Amino acid sequence: AVTGAAASSTATGGGSSVAAVYTAGTTYTPVAATQVLISDVARHVVALGCNPIGSTTINPLFVRWSSSENAATWQPLSTNSAGGQELSACSEIIGGLRVRQEILIWTDCGIVSMRYIGSPFYFSFTEAAKGMSMVSPNAAVNANGTVFFMDRGAFYTYTGTAQRLVCPVLGTVFDDFDLGQSYKVVAGSNTDFSEVIWIYPSESGTGENDKYVIYNYGEQIWYT
């Protein structure tokens, strides 16, 4: 922690450089993270893949959360509910998604369920699935109570367990997919028509998102 006069520092992690200006009393807030979201229960600000307290370098497996209903309090004390946890498996967090009563965290080799359990630990971390990942931080969407997500070479659902979707257009999508630009993949949903969509960059394109694939979960059909 930095006390007294203000100090400046630069943190490098995850392929980017993040500048941070520190002043007394504000040094515990994360300065860089892969993703930031709000928990459903007790409303903590959650930083995925962030710098631990005392460091300005991103730990790609570290999860930190602020005190409940307080985005400015990150120092864990007996008087608040702030805290942190390093995930025990894999090498990096890809992204997360808030669903009902839990946060799903995709690493490069599985899914971790983050659930609120109250004092004294506040959150539990449980391996929910193993052997799959997510192609980009925004490649998952929650629709009709089911999470749909794209991995490198397959599509999955999650409803407490992960199941691979049968996809007859898998070759159409991944035979012309720019893996070097895979972090640009974005998922969305159109619940009025029971559809989920992934917009992705094709290998034959310019490196930007120029193609899409849609799954209609009501009729269980795909179109591109």
C-alpha positions as protocol buffer text, in pm:
chain_id: "A"
residue {
  index: 1
  type: ALA
  ca { x: 0 y: 0 z: 0 }
}
residue {
  index: 2
  type: VAL
  ca { x: 110 y: 355 z: -75 }
}
residue {
  index: 3
  type: THR
  ca { x: 62 y: 613 z: 199 }
}
residue {
  index: 4
  type: GLY
  ca { x: 141 y: 980 z: 232 }
}
residue {
  index: 5
  type: ALA
  ca { x: 208 y: 1173 z: -88 }
}
residue {
  index: 6
  type: ALA
  ca { x: 50 y: 1064 z: -412 }
}
residue {
  index: 7
  type: ALA
  ca { x: 256 y: 836 z: -632 }
}
residue {
  index: 8
  type: SER
  ca { x: 217 y: 720 z: -992 }
}
residue {
  index: 9
  type: SER
  ca { x: 287 y: 377 z: -1134 }
}
residue {
  index: 10
  type: THR
  ca { x: 237 y: 178 z: -1452 }
}
residue {
  index: 11
  type: ALA
  ca { x: 113 y: -181 z: -1452 }
}
residue {
  index: 12
  type: THR
  ca { x: 169 y: -416 z: -1743 }
}
residue {
  index: 13
  type: GLY
  ca { x: -34 y: -734 z: -1783 }
}
residue {
  index: 14
  type: GLY
  ca { x: -253 y: -919 z: -2029 }
}
residue {
  index: 15
  type: GLY
  ca { x: -75 y: -759 z: -2325 }
}
residue {
  index: 16
  type: SER
  ca { x: -154 y: -402 z: -2228 }
}
residue {
  index: 17
  type: SER
  ca { x: -7 y: -125 z: -2018 }
}
residue {
  index: 18
  type: VAL
  ca { x: -230 y: 37 z: -1759 }
}
residue {
  index: 19
  type: ALA
  ca { x: -137 y: 363 z: -1591 }
}
residue {
  index: 20
  type: ALA
  ca { x: -258 y: 421 z: -1238 }
}
residue {
  index: 21
  type: VAL
  ca { x: -235 y: 722 z: -1008 }
}
residue {
  index: 22
  type: TYR
  ca { x: -241 y: 636 z: -640 }
}
residue {
  index: 23
  type: THR
  ca { x: -337 y: 854 z: -347 }
}
residue {
  index: 24
  type: ALA
  ca { x: -363 y: 765 z: 20 }
}
residue {
  index: 25
  type: GLY
  ca { x: -674 y: 559 z: 93 }
}
residue {
  index: 26
  type: THR
  ca { x: -744 y: 451 z: -267 }
}
residue {
  index: 27
  type: THR
  ca { x: -460 y: 206 z: -329 }
}
residue {
  index: 28
  type: TYR
  ca { x: -669 y: -109 z: -282 }
}
residue {
  index: 29
  type: THR
  ca { x: -894 y: -62 z: -584 }
}
residue {
  index: 30
  type: PRO
  ca { x: -789 y: -284 z: -880 }
}
residue {
  index: 31
  type: VAL
  ca { x: -609 y: -87 z: -1148 }
}
residue {
  index: 32
  type: ALA
  ca { x: -653 y: -343 z: -1428 }
}
residue {
  index: 33
  type: ALA
  ca { x: -882 y: -638 z: -1494 }
}
residue {
  index: 34
  type: THR
  ca { x: -993 y: -870 z: -1772 }
}
residue {
  index: 35
  type: GLN
  ca { x: -1358 y: -805 z: -1689 }
}
residue {
  index: 36
  type: VAL
  ca { x: -1566 y: -623 z: -1426 }
}
residue {
  index: 37
  type: LEU
  ca { x: -1925 y: -707 z: -1332 }
}
residue {
  index: 38
  type: ILE
  ca { x: -2175 y: -683 z: -1044 }
}
residue {
  index: 39
  type: SER
  ca { x: -2282 y: -982 z: -837 }
}
residue {
  index: 40
  type: ASP
  ca { x: -2653 y: -1061 z: -822 }
}
residue {
  index: 41
  type: VAL
  ca { x: -2668 y: -1127 z: -448 }
}
residue {
  index: 42
  type: ALA
  ca { x: -2541 y: -845 z: -218 }
}
residue {
  index: 43
  type: ARG
  ca { x: -2418 y: -645 z: -519 }
}
residue {
  index: 44
  type: HIS
  ca { x: -2041 y: -663 z: -499 }
}
residue {
  index: 45
  type: VAL
  ca { x: -1826 y: -523 z: -778 }
}
residue {
  index: 46
  type: VAL
  ca { x: -1627 y: -823 z: -905 }
}
residue {
  index: 47
  type: ALA
  ca { x: -1297 y: -789 z: -1095 }
}
residue {
  index: 48
  type: LEU
  ca { x: -1183 y: -1095 z: -1292 }
}
residue {
  index: 49
  type: GLY
  ca { x: -819 y: -1142 z: -1386 }
}
residue {
  index: 50
  type: CYS
  ca { x: -693 y: -841 z: -1191 }
}
residue {
  index: 51
  type: ASN
  ca { x: -398 y: -720 z: -984 }
}
residue {
  index: 52
  type: PRO
  ca { x: -376 y: -840 z: -622 }
}
residue {
  index: 53
  type: ILE
  ca { x: -338 y: -589 z: -338 }
}
residue {
  index: 54
  type: GLY
  ca { x: 22 y: -471 z: -318 }
}
residue {
  index: 55
  type: SER
  ca { x: 91 y: -529 z: -689 }
}
residue {
  index: 56
  type: THR
  ca { x: 17 y: -341 z: -1009 }
}
residue {
  index: 57
  type: THR
  ca { x: 65 y: -651 z: -1228 }
}
residue {
  index: 58
  type: ILE
  ca { x: -236 y: -851 z: -1344 }
}
residue {
  index: 59
  type: ASN
  ca { x: -266 y: -1202 z: -1207 }
}
residue {
  index: 60
  type: PRO
  ca { x: -472 y: -1370 z: -1484 }
}
residue {
  index: 61
  type: LEU
  ca { x: -637 y: -1610 z: -1235 }
}
residue {
  index: 62
  type: PHE
  ca { x: -709 y: -1365 z: -954 }
}
residue {
  index: 63
  type: VAL
  ca { x: -1066 y: -1265 z: -860 }
}
residue {
  index: 64
  type: ARG
  ca { x: -1137 y: -971 z: -628 }
}
residue {
  index: 65
  type: TRP
  ca { x: -1460 y: -820 z: -503 }
}
residue {
  index: 66
  type: SER
  ca { x: -1550 y: -495 z: -332 }
}
residue {
  index: 67
  type: SER
  ca { x: -1753 y: -466 z: -16 }
}
residue {
  index: 68
  type: SER
  ca { x: -2128 y: -508 z: -64 }
}
residue {
  index: 69
  type: GLU
  ca { x: -2297 y: -205 z: -221 }
}
residue {
  index: 70
  type: ASN
  ca { x: -1966 y: -14 z: -212 }
}
residue {
  index: 71
  type: ALA
  ca { x: -1758 y: 14 z: -528 }
}
residue {
  index: 72
  type: ALA
  ca { x: -1481 y: 210 z: -351 }
}
residue {
  index: 73
  type: THR
  ca { x: -1399 y: -32 z: -65 }
}
residue {
  index: 74
  type: TRP
  ca { x: -1166 y: -316 z: -168 }
}
residue {
  index: 75
  type: GLN
  ca { x: -943 y: -368 z: 136 }
}
residue {
  index: 76
  type: PRO
  ca { x: -1060 y: -685 z: 314 }
}
residue {
  index: 77
  type: LEU
  ca { x: -1141 y: -601 z: 678 }
}
residue {
  index: 78
  type: SER
  ca { x: -1350 y: -763 z: 950 }
}
residue {
  index: 79
  type: THR
  ca { x: -1589 y: -469 z: 914 }
}
residue {
  index: 80
  type: ASN
  ca { x: -1666 y: -523 z: 544 }
}
residue {
  index: 81
  type: SER
  ca { x: -1720 y: -801 z: 289 }
}
residue {
  index: 82
  type: ALA
  ca { x: -1438 y: -723 z: 43 }
}
residue {
  index: 83
  type: GLY
  ca { x: -1204 y: -1005 z: -51 }
}
residue {
  index: 84
  type: GLY
  ca { x: -1015 y: -1197 z: -316 }
}
residue {
  index: 85
  type: GLN
  ca { x: -935 y: -1545 z: -439 }
}
residue {
  index: 86
  type: GLU
  ca { x: -686 y: -1693 z: -683 }
}
residue {
  index: 87
  type: LEU
  ca { x: -837 y: -1975 z: -889 }
}
residue {
  index: 88
  type: SER
  ca { x: -647 y: -2299 z: -840 }
}
residue {
  index: 89
  type: ALA
  ca { x: -653 y: -2445 z: -1191 }
}
residue {
  index: 90
  type: CYS
  ca { x: -566 y: -2347 z: -1549 }
}
residue {
  index: 91
  type: SER
  ca { x: -362 y: -2042 z: -1649 }
}
residue {
  index: 92
  type: GLU
  ca { x: -597 y: -1751 z: -1720 }
}
residue {
  index: 93
  type: ILE
  ca { x: -952 y: -1623 z: -1694 }
}
residue {
  index: 94
  type: ILE
  ca { x: -1118 y: -1569 z: -2031 }
}
residue {
  index: 95
  type: GLY
  ca { x: -1439 y: -1402 z: -1912 }
}
residue {
  index: 96
  type: GLY
  ca { x: -1742 y: -1422 z: -1688 }
}
residue {
  index: 97
  type: LEU
  ca { x: -2120 y: -1400 z: -1699 }
}
residue {
  index: 98
  type: ARG
  ca { x: -2367 y: -1326 z: -1420 }
}
residue {
  index: 99
  type: VAL
  ca { x: -2656 y: -1569 z: -1410 }
}
residue {
  index: 100
  type: ARG
  ca { x: -2918 y: -1641 z: -1145 }
}
residue {
  index: 101
  type: GLN
  ca { x: -2751 y: -1674 z: -801 }
}
residue {
  index: 102
  type: GLU
  ca { x: -2402 y: -1732 z: -941 }
}
residue {
  index: 103
  type: ILE
  ca { x: -2128 y: -1592 z: -1161 }
}
residue {
  index: 104
  type: LEU
  ca { x: -1981 y: -1826 z: -1422 }
}
residue {
  index: 105
  type: ILE
  ca { x: -1609 y: -1777 z: -1481 }
}
residue {
  index: 106
  type: TRP
  ca { x: -1453 y: -1930 z: -1792 }
}
residue {
  index: 107
  type: THR
  ca { x: -1083 y: -2014 z: -1772 }
}
residue {
  index: 108
  type: ASP
  ca { x: -873 y: -2154 z: -2053 }
}
residue {
  index: 109
  type: CYS
  ca { x: -959 y: -2510 z: -1942 }
}
residue {
  index: 110
  type: GLY
  ca { x: -1299 y: -2505 z: -1773 }
}
residue {
  index: 111
  type: ILE
  ca { x: -1579 y: -2320 z: -1594 }
}
residue {
  index: 112
  type: VAL
  ca { x: -1581 y: -2211 z: -1230 }
}
residue {
  index: 113
  type: SER
  ca { x: -1902 y: -2126 z: -1042 }
}
residue {
  index: 114
  type: MET
  ca { x: -1872 y: -1829 z: -804 }
}
residue {
  index: 115
  type: ARG
  ca { x: -2156 y: -1824 z: -548 }
}
residue {
  index: 116
  type: TYR
  ca { x: -2234 y: -1592 z: -259 }
}
residue {
  index: 117
  type: ILE
  ca { x: -2224 y: -1778 z: 76 }
}
residue {
  index: 118
  type: GLY
  ca { x: -2211 y: -1493 z: 327 }
}
residue {
  index: 119
  type: SER
  ca { x: -1970 y: -1427 z: 612 }
}
residue {
  index: 120
  type: PRO
  ca { x: -1684 y: -1496 z: 669 }
}
residue {
  index: 121
  type: PHE
  ca { x: -1569 y: -1599 z: 318 }
}
residue {
  index: 122
  type: TYR
  ca { x: -1857 y: -1440 z: 119 }
}
residue {
  index: 123
  type: PHE
  ca { x: -1796 y: -1634 z: -205 }
}
residue {
  index: 124
  type: SER
  ca { x: -1730 y: -1998 z: -284 }
}
residue {
  index: 125
  type: PHE
  ca { x: -1554 y: -2119 z: -600 }
}
residue {
  index: 126
  type: THR
  ca { x: -1648 y: -2460 z: -743 }
}
residue {
  index: 127
  type: GLU
  ca { x: -1539 y: -2631 z: -1063 }
}
residue {
  index: 128
  type: ALA
  ca { x: -1855 y: -2652 z: -1274 }
}
residue {
  index: 129
  type: ALA
  ca { x: -1711 y: -2801 z: -1593 }
}
residue {
  index: 130
  type: LYS
  ca { x: -1374 y: -2911 z: -1726 }
}
residue {
  index: 131
  type: GLY
  ca { x: -1224 y: -2958 z: -2069 }
}
residue {
  index: 132
  type: MET
  ca { x: -1384 y: -2668 z: -2252 }
}
residue {
  index: 133
  type: SER
  ca { x: -1336 y: -2290 z: -2257 }
}
residue {
  index: 134
  type: MET
  ca { x: -1478 y: -1984 z: -2429 }
}
residue {
  index: 135
  type: VAL
  ca { x: -1346 y: -1833 z: -2749 }
}
residue {
  index: 136
  type: SER
  ca { x: -1375 y: -1470 z: -2628 }
}
residue {
  index: 137
  type: PRO
  ca { x: -1482 y: -1279 z: -2316 }
}
residue {
  index: 138
  type: ASN
  ca { x: -1815 y: -1194 z: -2484 }
}
residue {
  index: 139
  type: ALA
  ca { x: -1895 y: -1529 z: -2644 }
}
residue {
  index: 140
  type: ALA
  ca { x: -2157 y: -1635 z: -2387 }
}
residue {
  index: 141
  type: VAL
  ca { x: -2518 y: -1528 z: -2351 }
}
residue {
  index: 142
  type: ASN
  ca { x: -2799 y: -1617 z: -2111 }
}
residue {
  index: 143
  type: ALA
  ca { x: -3129 y: -1685 z: -2289 }
}
residue {
  index: 144
  type: ASN
  ca { x: -3445 y: -1849 z: -2157 }
}
residue {
  index: 145
  type: GLY
  ca { x: -3265 y: -1971 z: -1843 }
}
residue {
  index: 146
  type: THR
  ca { x: -2985 y: -2140 z: -2040 }
}
residue {
  index: 147
  type: VAL
  ca { x: -2632 y: -2016 z: -2102 }
}
residue {
  index: 148
  type: PHE
  ca { x: -2508 y: -2063 z: -2458 }
}
residue {
  index: 149
  type: PHE
  ca { x: -2139 y: -2019 z: -2540 }
}
residue {
  index: 150
  type: MET
  ca { x: -1890 y: -2068 z: -2821 }
}
residue {
  index: 151
  type: ASP
  ca { x: -1558 y: -2243 z: -2770 }
}
residue {
  index: 152
  type: ARG
  ca { x: -1279 y: -2294 z: -3023 }
}
residue {
  index: 153
  type: GLY
  ca { x: -1444 y: -2552 z: -3244 }
}
residue {
  index: 154
  type: ALA
  ca { x: -1775 y: -2617 z: -3067 }
}
residue {
  index: 155
  type: PHE
  ca { x: -2087 y: -2469 z: -2908 }
}
residue {
  index: 156
  type: TYR
  ca { x: -2216 y: -2551 z: -2559 }
}
residue {
  index: 157
  type: THR
  ca { x: -2504 y: -2497 z: -2322 }
}
residue {
  index: 158
  type: TYR
  ca { x: -2482 y: -2463 z: -1945 }
}
residue {
  index: 159
  type: THR
  ca { x: -2769 y: -2527 z: -1703 }
}
residue {
  index: 160
  type: GLY
  ca { x: -2570 y: -2646 z: -1402 }
}
residue {
  index: 161
  type: THR
  ca { x: -2362 y: -2875 z: -1623 }
}
residue {
  index: 162
  type: ALA
  ca { x: -2206 y: -2808 z: -1964 }
}
residue {
  index: 163
  type: GLN
  ca { x: -2339 y: -2994 z: -2268 }
}
residue {
  index: 164
  type: ARG
  ca { x: -2205 y: -2981 z: -2621 }
}
residue {
  index: 165
  type: LEU
  ca { x: -2459 y: -2876 z: -2882 }
}
residue {
  index: 166
  type: VAL
  ca { x: -2504 y: -3080 z: -3197 }
}
residue {
  index: 167
  type: CYS
  ca { x: -2424 y: -2831 z: -3473 }
}
residue {
  index: 168
  type: PRO
  ca { x: -2456 y: -2936 z: -3839 }
}
residue {
  index: 169
  type: VAL
  ca { x: -2295 y: -2608 z: -3958 }
}
residue {
  index: 170
  type: LEU
  ca { x: -1981 y: -2651 z: -3742 }
}
residue {
  index: 171
  type: GLY
  ca { x: -1759 y: -2690 z: -4050 }
}
residue {
  index: 172
  type: THR
  ca { x: -1913 y: -2385 z: -4216 }
}
residue {
  index: 173
  type: VAL
  ca { x: -1824 y: -2172 z: -3914 }
}
residue {
  index: 174
  type: PHE
  ca { x: -1483 y: -2301 z: -3806 }
}
residue {
  index: 175
  type: ASP
  ca { x: -1336 y: -2383 z: -4148 }
}
residue {
  index: 176
  type: ASP
  ca { x: -1354 y: -2009 z: -4216 }
}
residue {
  index: 177
  type: PHE
  ca { x: -1279 y: -1861 z: -3874 }
}
residue {
  index: 178
  type: ASP
  ca { x: -999 y: -1616 z: -3790 }
}
residue {
  index: 179
  type: LEU
  ca { x: -855 y: -1761 z: -3467 }
}
residue {
  index: 180
  type: GLY
  ca { x: -608 y: -1474 z: -3447 }
}
residue {
  index: 181
  type: GLN
  ca { x: -902 y: -1233 z: -3400 }
}
residue {
  index: 182
  type: SER
  ca { x: -1117 y: -1467 z: -3190 }
}
residue {
  index: 183
  type: TYR
  ca { x: -1146 y: -1222 z: -2897 }
}
residue {
  index: 184
  type: LYS
  ca { x: -1375 y: -1011 z: -3117 }
}
residue {
  index: 185
  type: VAL
  ca { x: -1653 y: -1273 z: -3108 }
}
residue {
  index: 186
  type: VAL
  ca { x: -1975 y: -1132 z: -2960 }
}
residue {
  index: 187
  type: ALA
  ca { x: -2286 y: -1327 z: -2855 }
}
residue {
  index: 188
  type: GLY
  ca { x: -2640 y: -1195 z: -2828 }
}
residue {
  index: 189
  type: SER
  ca { x: -2998 y: -1315 z: -2803 }
}
residue {
  index: 190
  type: ASN
  ca { x: -3336 y: -1248 z: -2958 }
}
residue {
  index: 191
  type: THR
  ca { x: -3576 y: -1406 z: -2710 }
}
residue {
  index: 192
  type: ASP
  ca { x: -3885 y: -1309 z: -2913 }
}
residue {
  index: 193
  type: PHE
  ca { x: -3772 y: -1561 z: -3176 }
}
residue {
  index: 194
  type: SER
  ca { x: -3588 y: -1807 z: -2945 }
}
residue {
  index: 195
  type: GLU
  ca { x: -3255 y: -1725 z: -3107 }
}
residue {
  index: 196
  type: VAL
  ca { x: -2897 y: -1682 z: -2993 }
}
residue {
  index: 197
  type: ILE
  ca { x: -2639 y: -1536 z: -3229 }
}
residue {
  index: 198
  type: TRP
  ca { x: -2261 y: -1525 z: -3250 }
}
residue {
  index: 199
  type: ILE
  ca { x: -2095 y: -1264 z: -3470 }
}
residue {
  index: 200
  type: TYR
  ca { x: -1740 y: -1362 z: -3560 }
}
residue {
  index: 201
  type: PRO
  ca { x: -1443 y: -1273 z: -3788 }
}
residue {
  index: 202
  type: SER
  ca { x: -1389 y: -1498 z: -4088 }
}
residue {
  index: 203
  type: GLU
  ca { x: -1044 y: -1605 z: -4204 }
}
residue {
  index: 204
  type: SER
  ca { x: -1131 y: -1492 z: -4555 }
}
residue {
  index: 205
  type: GLY
  ca { x: -1234 y: -1147 z: -4428 }
}
residue {
  index: 206
  type: THR
  ca { x: -1051 y: -837 z: -4304 }
}
residue {
  index: 207
  type: GLY
  ca { x: -1003 y: -937 z: -3941 }
}
residue {
  index: 208
  type: GLU
  ca { x: -1328 y: -775 z: -3827 }
}
residue {
  index: 209
  type: ASN
  ca { x: -1658 y: -942 z: -3743 }
}
residue {
  index: 210
  type: ASP
  ca { x: -1819 y: -1013 z: -4079 }
}
residue {
  index: 211
  type: LYS
  ca { x: -2014 y: -1338 z: -4034 }
}
residue {
  index: 212
  type: TYR
  ca { x: -2272 y: -1479 z: -3797 }
}
residue {
  index: 213
  type: VAL
  ca { x: -2420 y: -1809 z: -3688 }
}
residue {
  index: 214
  type: ILE
  ca { x: -2762 y: -1838 z: -3520 }
}
residue {
  index: 215
  type: TYR
  ca { x: -2907 y: -2119 z: -3311 }
}
residue {
  index: 216
  type: ASN
  ca { x: -3284 y: -2135 z: -3272 }
}
residue {
  index: 217
  type: TYR
  ca { x: -3325 y: -2323 z: -2945 }
}
residue {
  index: 218
  type: GLY
  ca { x: -3703 y: -2335 z: -2983 }
}
residue {
  index: 219
  type: GLU
  ca { x: -3686 y: -2532 z: -3308 }
}
residue {
  index: 220
  type: GLN
  ca { x: -3330 y: -2666 z: -3254 }
}
residue {
  index: 221
  type: ILE
  ca { x: -3207 y: -2547 z: -3593 }
}
residue {
  index: 222
  type: TRP
  ca { x: -2903 y: -2349 z: -3707 }
}
residue {
  index: 223
  type: TYR
  ca { x: -2855 y: -2090 z: -3980 }
}
residue {
  index: 224
  type: THR
  ca { x: -2561 y: -1881 z: -4104 }
}
